[in-house]
Amino acid sequence: MSWTLTSLVNALNGTTAYGLIVARIGGATIRRGAEDIFFAEGYRLPYPVAGAFTIGNVVITAGTFAHLTTVFPRVLVHEARHTRQYAWLGPLFWPVYAVGLIWSWLLTGDRASRNPLERAAGLSDGGYVAKPLRAIWSHHGDPATPQR
């Protein structure tokens, strides 16, 4: 078996095992794909609300990847970037993502637009459209950009 560095790190940090458990509990059908990424289709639990989400080296969707990639052709590129973020952060991915989600929501009313992990994974690749800052922030400048 060939292992990529990302898949090896995610196996060691436990996030891929957790992703496989979540996919199985959600009733998904799992297959192994390129770069040691597992693809889980048919996820039936209501959370999280997303076209696809990644845990370790496991990419999970409620539908099929064939359909998802017709709607968002680069979504698997986006999700593969999340696998590398898991390799860097391990289980710390979840609190970092949560803080980023809250930060983004406070600034824009959207969970992804200003979430550093989603931005690093490529917003448009993931099917996200960057939302503008809420009006309260536009009067004071962008709090995510240092002022001179």
Secondary structure as the mmCIF struct_conf table of DSSP 4:
data_model
#
loop_
_struct_conf.conf_type_id
_struct_conf.id
_struct_conf.beg_label_comp_id
_struct_conf.beg_label_asym_id
_struct_conf.beg_label_seq_id
_struct_conf.end_label_comp_id
_struct_conf.end_label_asym_id
_struct_conf.end_label_seq_id
HELX_RH_AL_P HELX_RH_AL_P1 LEU A 5 LEU A 12
TURN_TY1_P TURN_TY1_P1 ASN A 13 ASN A 13
BEND BEND1 GLY A 14 GLY A 14
HELX_RH_AL_P HELX_RH_AL_P2 THR A 15 ILE A 25
TURN_TY1_P TURN_TY1_P2 GLY A 26 GLY A 27
STRN STRN1 THR A 29 ARG A 32
HELX_RH_3T_P HELX_RH_3T_P1 ALA A 34 ASP A 36
STRN STRN2 PHE A 38 GLU A 41
BEND BEND2 PRO A 46 PRO A 46
BEND BEND3 PRO A 48 PRO A 48
BEND BEND4 ALA A 50 GLY A 51
STRN STRN3 PHE A 53 ILE A 55
TURN_TY1_P TURN_TY1_P3 GLY A 56 ASN A 57
STRN STRN4 VAL A 58 ILE A 60
BEND BEND5 ALA A 62 GLY A 63
HELX_RH_AL_P HELX_RH_AL_P3 PHE A 65 VAL A 71
BEND BEND6 PHE A 72 PHE A 72
TURN_TY1_P TURN_TY1_P4 PRO A 73 ARG A 74
HELX_RH_AL_P HELX_RH_AL_P4 VAL A 75 LEU A 89
HELX_RH_3T_P HELX_RH_3T_P2 GLY A 90 LEU A 92
HELX_RH_AL_P HELX_RH_AL_P5 PHE A 93 THR A 108
BEND BEND7 GLY A 109 ALA A 112
TURN_TY1_P TURN_TY1_P5 SER A 113 ARG A 114
HELX_RH_AL_P HELX_RH_AL_P6 PRO A 116 ALA A 121
TURN_TY1_P TURN_TY1_P6 LEU A 123 GLY A 127
HELX_LH_PP_P HELX_LH_PP_P1 ALA A 130 ARG A 134
HELX_RH_AL_P HELX_RH_AL_P7 ALA A 135 SER A 138
TURN_TY1_P TURN_TY1_P7 HIS A 139 HIS A 140
TURN_TY1_P TURN_TY1_P8 PRO A 143 ALA A 144
BEND BEND8 THR A 145 THR A 145
#
